[in-house]
Amino acid sequence: MRHARGTLVHLAALLLVLTVPGEGIVAQPLSGFAARKAEQLLRDKHSCLGCHRLKGEGGQLAPTLDAVHERRDAAYIAAIVSDPQRLKPGVSMPRVRMPASERALIVRYLGGDPARMDVPRTAPSPAVPTATPPDGKVLYAQWCAGCHGTTGMGDGPNAKMLPVPPARHHDAEAMGRRSDDALFDTIEAGGAIMNRHHRMPAFGGTLTTPQIRALVAYIRTLCRCQGPAWSRDGAPS
C-alpha cells in the first residue's frame, strides 16, 4: 500500500511538471474548451484580429496567428504579446490591455510560455521617439493609415478586411459631430469603450497622452473641422 501511494505521488508530481510551462519544458496542449475560449477572446473581445488573421478571419496588416509556434519560439511569442515595443521598438503593434489570465491563455494558445511574460507596467513605453511636440502626421501614418487611409478616407489597405468600415477622418460632417474628447477616448481606450467595434485597437498602452493629443489634432486637419460647439474650450455651458 505504501509503495502504491508513493507511486501515485510521483505520478501527480510528474503531471504537474508536464502541465506547467517552464524553462526547457514543453506544456501539454490546451484542452478543447480552453482552445475555443482563447479563439473567442481573439475573435470577439480583443482587437488582435483587426490586424492578424486566424482561421481565415481577420486583417492583413500583420502575420497570421495560425501555427505561429512553427515560426517563432515560445519566448518570442510570450514577449511580443506581453509588450511588443519592449521586444521590437517601433513595431506597429500596440500592447493590448487584458486581464493577466486572458493574456496567459492567449500566449499558451499561440504556443508561447506564460512563465516568460514580464509583469505588466503601469506606464507605456512610447512606440515613437518623443518629439516636442509629437508629429501627428507621422503617428497617423504608422498607427492609423493601415485602416483609415493616408488621407483619412477610410480606404486603407486593411479596410476591406474589417467587419465594419473604418471611420472616415476626412469627413467633416461626421467628424464635426465628435468632440476632441471622444476622439481621444477612442484612440486611447479602443472602439469597444465608445460602443464601436472592438477591432479598433486601444493605443493607450503604447502611445503617450501627448502623442494621442497630436493624433486628435491631426485628424482635425484632415477633416478641416472642429468638434461640436459645446465641446470646445470657452464655449458657453
Secondary structure, 3 states (H helix, E strand, C coil): CHHHHHHHHHHHHHHHHHHCCECCECCCCCCHHHHHHHHHHHHHHCCHHHCCEECCEECCCCCCCCCHHHCCCHHHHHHHHHCHHHHCCCCCCCCCCCCHHHHHHHHHHHCCCHHHCCCCCCCCCCCCCCCCCCCHHHHHHHHCHHHHCCCCCCCCCCHHHCCCCCCCCCCHHHHCCCCHHHHHHHHHHCCHHHCCCCCCCCCCCCCCHHHHHHHHHHHHHHHCCCCCHHHCCCCCC
